[in-house]
């Protein structure tokens, strides 16, 4: 046998012609298929090279075969293998025209020879292969096979999972538009609802914005498929334009311009009630076999449930937003000589509403009331009680009542709201447990005075001009609603020029695994980190400190603490109002005649004011002298005492001046107490411990004062 080495090997085109084989290229990522003329003929298309979308191929193949082909191509693209199988090409009448054998091999479109991927280019999923007419009978080996039933079940599981996770109507529509049904997928979607006796468009996909206009106000009596579905609760399947035109001639012109070939209109049923209709439109003819109708019906049921859940969720959010709006003043308050910033941040569960609120109320004579509070509970009832209590407080304050009277009336109001009768208590099991904490401040911008009443709420804090943050203890009463006859004593503080007042709910202090002490430490660190920030920036920083990335992983019981709402108010007195000599640090506190325990608060305030004093002995002496002065007022007069402590000068050479004023004109006098006497040593201590001291008569009453110089020699206690 002789071999002719001079003969040319056959060309690829000659081999393909001889075997009747066509060549095609499937771009799985782009969703397109490119075929030569022979492959196009075998696929039932005109015999010429062409690039078409995969939806065209889907329309030419039997649905079961396309599902199998799509599955094995996906697997081949993922694994880099071969997809091979037998396909049935169907004609316009739905019958099988012929069978072809397809073979595709994965090829990385972005790889260089040798398998090296081009840098900066993503890997594509491209398969190339052949198509050849196959005999009617006989097994055809396949690298990967699929099954219609398994594909349908997998699709429904994926669709159910995706729709169950959708939280809004827009998200439900987005999920529905991305569902790739086994063997057929709609090119256009629309969801119709009911508004009165008219059809409404909830959303659509695959259409333009103006395309929904003819359907926006369509009566349900209109002979339109979606309206027919809603009226009768039965699905409508239209497999061709001719069938659509025959069954719904009046509204066919509305659908004709979209150039679809098949339509399915299915009822959306939730809770046994038809809430709308779902339209799935196809650019390719769909015969709507029993299997296809089963898939569409199941998807419609899941879609109805998802839309129903989304409606409930959106209604809850709308209710939440409405309730939250009631927690804030309508307009930003404008207080002459003062600046206000406020924040409300819901962080609870459920409807994301709670009982926290704040308000700023303009009063007569240029005064302003500020209130912040928290109704117990984290539900709609708590938010409803909060809204009513806020209105009541605003009404009582606007009537001109004093601060203590405002809270006393509010407590009686809330007690009446939550107490009720025995039958009411059975209906609302938690009614008797409802109460509210509250902090109410009446401010005089001209004088800087703050009249404070507190009902079980966290104390306010004041940042001094040098950046020091001090929690100001104030007299307090029971939370509102606990005891209708409770009293609420008033504490008067003075907000100096350049000082900033902080009022907040416990959500700002204790959220994020903090207790009261560590929560106030966190707030102090925020103030220290933003010494020059304006109030708006400072309010944002305080909220961010709670909701920002955690710097510690909390463990133990605090780690499980439930997050709470946050409400805060910041008030600053304009620095331009400062007195000429300007105090660098100042504390003012009133001590009521009937509340001797406030003497301890005053001592604590003075120690906080002197936290960086360089002579520790002087701190102890100053606290002792203050205690003696306050006790003298409470024991020997019938009025209240007002403490004013002020530090001036530069660090290391500062001066402390402490005054205690009262309304009595009787001046203190020196006594010579015996060794066993329990009183009478106040002025003796002043002589020993103070750098200087004195008594200043005033128009009404007097003020006794002492001064200490930081650079003075340490006290001799000998």
C-alpha positions, 0 to 999 in steps of 0.5 A, spaced: 500 500 500 502 506 497 501 513 501 501 519 496 505 524 501 504 529 496 496 529 497 493 535 501 489 533 507 482 535 507 480 542 509 475 543 515 470 545 511 470 539 506 469 535 512 463 539 515 460 539 508 461 531 507 458 529 514 452 535 514 455 538 520 454 545 522 458 549 527 455 553 533 458 557 539 454 558 545 456 564 549 453 562 556 455 569 559 452 573 554 446 569 553 447 569 545 448 563 540 452 564 533 451 559 528 454 558 521 449 557 515 448 549 516 447 549 524 442 555 523 438 550 518 438 544 523 435 549 528 429 551 524 432 558 522 434 561 515 440 557 512 445 563 513 450 565 518 447 568 524 447 570 532 441 570 536 439 570 543 438 563 547 431 565 547 430 564 540 433 557 541 429 556 546 423 557 542 425 552 537 427 546 541 422 542 545 421 545 552 424 538 556 430 538 551 432 545 552 431 545 560 436 539 559 441 543 554 441 549 559 442 544 565 448 541 561 451 547 558 451 550 565 455 544 568 459 544 562 461 551 563 462 551 570 466 544 570 470 546 563 467 539 560 463 537 555 455 538 554 452 533 549 445 530 548 439 529 543 435 535 541 428 535 538 427 541 533 419 543 533 415 546 528 410 552 528 405 547 529 409 544 535 410 538 532 417 535 532 420 536 525 427 533 526 432 531 531 439 533 532 445 531 536 449 537 539 456 537 542 459 543 546 466 543 549 468 549 554 472 554 552 475 560 556 474 566 551 479 570 555 485 565 555 491 565 551 494 559 548 497 555 554 491 556 559 494 563 561 488 568 562 489 575 560 490 580 566 484 584 568 479 580 564 474 576 567 473 569 565 467 568 560 463 561 559 463 560 552 462 553 549 463 551 541 461 545 538 457 542 532 450 540 530 448 534 526 442 531 524 441 525 528 437 518 527 430 518 530 432 512 534 438 509 538 441 512 544 446 518 544 451 518 549 451 524 553 457 527 558 451 530 562 444 529 562 438 533 565 431 531 567 425 536 566 422 534 573 428 535 577 429 542 573 422 544 575 423 542 582 429 545 583 427 552 580 421 552 584 425 551 590 430 557 588 424 561 586 420 560 593 427 562 597 428 568 593 421 571 594 421 569 601 427 573 602 424 579 599 421 585 603 418 590 599 414 590 593 420 593 588 424 587 591 419 582 589 418 585 582 425 584 581 426 577 584 420 575 579 423 579 573 430 574 574 426 568 575 429 563 569 423 558 568 425 551 566 424 551 558 420 558 558 421 565 561 417 571 560 420 577 557 415 582 560 412 582 567 406 586 570 403 585 577 396 588 577 392 590 583 385 593 585 384 600 587 376 600 589 373 598 582 379 600 578 385 596 576 392 599 578 399 597 576 403 595 582 409 594 578 412 591 571 418 589 568 420 589 560 416 595 559 417 602 558 415 607 564 410 610 559 407 603 557 403 603 564 399 609 562 393 606 559 392 601 565 392 606 571 385 607 571 382 601 568 375 599 571 374 592 573 369 591 568 373 592 562 374 586 557 382 586 559 385 579 561 387 582 568 381 585 569 377 578 567 382 574 572 381 579 578 373 578 577 373 571 576 379 568 579 381 564 574 387 564 569 387 566 562 392 563 557 393 566 550 398 562 546 398 566 540 396 573 538 390 571 534 387 568 540 388 574 544 385 578 538 379 573 538 378 573 545 379 580 547 378 584 541 377 591 545 383 591 548 388 587 543 390 594 541 393 595 548 397 589 547 399 589 540 404 594 540 409 590 545 409 585 539 409 579 544 407 572 542 404 569 548 401 571 554 399 568 561 394 572 566 394 568 573 390 570 579 394 572 585 390 569 591 392 571 598 388 569 604 383 566 600 382 573 596 384 575 590 388 581 591 391 582 583 393 579 577 400 577 574 401 577 567 407 573 564 408 575 556 413 571 552 416 574 545 416 566 543 410 562 542 408 558 548 403 552 548 402 552 555 402 545 556 400 542 563 407 542 566 408 549 564 401 551 567 403 548 573 409 552 574 406 558 572 400 557 577 405 555 583 410 561 581 403 566 582 401 563 588 408 564 591 408 571 588 402 573 591 404 571 598 411 575 597 407 581 595 402 580 601 408 580 606 411 586 602 405 590 603 404 588 611 412 590 611 411 596 608 405 598 612 409 597 618 414 601 616 409 607 614 406 606 620 413 607 624 415 613 620 408 616 622 409 615 629 417 617 629 415 624 625 410 625 632 416 624 636 420 631 633 418 638 633 415 640 626 420 646 625 427 646 628 427 651 634 430 658 634 432 660 641 435 667 641 442 666 644 442 659 644 443 653 639 439 647 639 441 640 636 436 634 636 436 626 634 432 621 634 434 614 632 430 608 632 434 601 634 428 597 636 425 590 633 418 589 631 415 596 628 422 599 629 418 604 634 418 605 641 416 610 647 422 615 646 421 622 644 423 629 645 420 636 644 422 643 644 416 648 646 416 656 646 413 659 652 412 666 654 417 672 656 422 668 651 423 662 655 423 655 652 421 648 655 425 642 653 423 635 654 425 628 653 422 622 655 421 614 654 415 610 655 416 603 657 415 598 652 417 597 645 411 596 641 406 600 638 402 601 644 408 604 647 409 609 641 401 611 642 402 612 649 408 617 647 404 621 642 399 622 647 403 624 653 407 628 648 401 632 646 399 633 654 406 635 656 406 641 650 399 643 652 401 643 660 407 647 658 403 652 654 398 654 659 404 657 663 404 652 669 411 651 673 416 645 671 414 641 677 406 642 676 407 640 668 410 633 670 405 632 676 399 633 671 403 629 666 403 623 671 396 624 673 394 624 665 398 618 664 396 614 670 389 615 668 391 613 661 394 606 663 390 604 669 383 604 667 378 599 669 378 592 671 376 590 664 381 594 661 386 591 665 384 584 662 384 587 655 391 590 656 395 585 660 401 590 661 397 596 662 398 597 669 406 596 668 406 602 663 410 608 666 414 613 663 421 617 665 422 624 663 426 630 664 423 637 663 427 643 663 425 650 662 430 655 660 431 662 660 436 664 654 437 671 657 440 669 664 442 662 662 438 659 668 435 652 667 429 650 671 429 642 671 424 637 674 426 629 673 421 623 673 426 617 673 430 619 667 438 620 667 441 626 669 443 631 664 450 633 663 454 639 661 460 640 657 464 646 660 468 651 655 474 647 657 471 641 654 470 637 661 463 634 661 460 633 668 453 629 669 449 634 673 445 631 679 438 633 680 432 632 684 428 627 682 421 624 683 418 617 681 417 616 673 410 618 670 404 614 671 407 610 677 403 615 683 398 620 681 400 624 687 407 624 686 411 631 687 417 633 682 422 638 686 425 643 681 433 644 681 436 650 678 442 650 674 446 656 670 448 654 663 454 659 662 456 662 655 460 657 651 457 651 655 453 645 652 447 641 655 446 634 654 439 631 655 438 624 652 435 617 653 438 611 656 439 608 649 445 613 648 448 611 655 447 603 655 446 601 648 452 597 645 454 592 652 455 598 656 452 600 663 451 607 666 458 608 668 462 605 661 456 609 657 458 616 660 465 614 659 463 613 652 460 619 651 465 623 655 470 620 650 466 623 644 466 630 647 473 630 648 474 627 641 470 633 638 472 639 642 471 644 636 465 641 633 458 644 632 452 642 635 450 638 629 456 635 628 457 633 635 450 630 635 452 625 629 458 623 633 454 621 639 449 617 635 455 614 631 459 612 637 453 607 638 452 605 631 459 605 628 463 599 628 464 596 635 471 597 638 470 591 643 467 584 643 463 584 649 462 578 653 457 576 659 450 578 660 451 585 657 452 582 651 445 580 650 442 587 652 437 589 647 438 595 643 434 601 645 431 607 641 436 613 642 433 620 643 438 626 645 438 634 645 444 638 645 443 646 648 449 651 648 449 658 650 452 662 645 459 664 647 458 672 645 454 673 651 460 671 656 461 676 661 468 680 661 472 676 665 470 670 663 469 663 667 473 658 664 469 653 669 463 654 673 458 649 676 451 652 679 447 647 684 441 649 688 439 645 695 432 645 697 431 646 704 427 640 704 432 635 701 438 635 705 441 629 701 443 634 695 448 637 700 452 630 698 450 632 690 454 639 691 460 636 694 460 631 688 459 637 683 465 641 687 470 635 686 468 634 679 470 641 678 476 640 681 478 634 678 485 636 675 487 641 681 494 640 682 493 641 690 489 635 693 489 638 700 486 644 697 480 639 694 479 636 700 479 643 704 474 646 699 469 640 699 469 641 707 468 648 707 462 647 702 459 642 706 459 647 712 456 653 708 450 649 706 449 645 712 449 652 716 444 655 711 439 649 711 440 649 719 439 656 721 434 659 715 428 657 712 430 658 705 434 654 700 441 655 698 444 656 691 451 654 690 456 657 685 463 655 684 467 658 679 475 657 677 479 662 673 486 663 671 491 658 667 492 651 669 497 651 675 495 658 678 488 658 678 483 661 683 477 657 686 471 662 688 465 658 691 459 662 694 453 659 697 447 664 697 440 664 701 435 669 702 436 670 710 439 677 712 442 674 718 449 674 718 453 668 720 457 670 727 463 666 730 462 662 736 467 658 741 464 651 741 467 646 746 470 640 745 464 636 745 460 641 741 457 638 734 456 645 731 459 652 731 466 650 727 464 653 720 467 660 721 473 657 724 474 652 718 474 658 714 479 661 717 484 655 717 483 653 710 481 658 705 485 663 702 480 668 703 473 668 705 467 673 707 460 675 707 456 679 702 449 682 703 445 682 698 438 686 696 434 680 699 439 675 703 446 674 703 452 670 700 458 667 704 464 665 699 471 663 700 477 663 695 483 658 694 489 660 690 492 653 686 499 656 687 498 657 694 502 652 699 499 646 701 494 646 707 497 645 714 493 640 717 497 639 724 
